[in-house]
Amino acid sequence: MFDANPFLTDLLGYRRDELVGRNCGRSACSDIESSKVAFRTLQAKGYIRYEDLPLRTHDNRAIEVEFVSNVYDVGATRVIQCNIRDVTDRKQAEYALRAAHAGLEARVAERTPNWRT
């Protein structure tokens, strides 16, 4: 059974009843085949981690999350726990920093003859 806590419903913009009982392919994950491969890997290894998994919110915004999932046995029941953290702001800041650095490098190269030769 799949369940969703308030953090996930707020993050993705779905109501809980829209998420509960559904697989990722029917909601936020855009690449269903990759999701199936990841689920098989999780079942085989008992652990999976993504640093920047792209997801789509209910209103079709792109976000990136850190996704860590573990498989546990609780009595006779196998449980999969997924921990999700929104890293969208961090990724956007990294992109802006790379762009600013590239711009600075270009200005230095323009102003300094034979700078990188």
ZITA-V818831 format. One record per backbone hydrogen bond with DSSP energy under -1.0 kcal/mol. NH is the residue of the N-H (numbers start at 1). CO is the residue of the C=O. Records with the same first field share a line. If there is no record, write none. Layout:
NH = CO + CO
This chain:
9 = 5
10 = 6
11 = 7
12 = 8
13 = 9
18 = 15
19 = 16
20 = 16
22 = 19
26 = 23
27 = 24
29 = 24
35 = 31
36 = 32
37 = 33
38 = 34
39 = 35
40 = 36
41 = 37
42 = 38
43 = 39
44 = 40
45 = 41
46 = 42
48 = 69
50 = 67
53 = 65
55 = 63
56 = 28
57 = 61
58 = 12
60 = 57
63 = 55
65 = 53
66 = 85
67 = 50
68 = 83
69 = 48
70 = 81
71 = 46
72 = 79
74 = 77
77 = 74
79 = 72
81 = 70
83 = 68
85 = 66
87 = 64
91 = 87
92 = 88
93 = 89
94 = 90
95 = 91
96 = 92
97 = 93
98 = 94
99 = 95
100 = 96
101 = 97
102 = 98
103 = 99
104 = 100
105 = 101
106 = 102
107 = 103
108 = 104
109 = 105
110 = 106
111 = 107
112 = 108
115 = 112
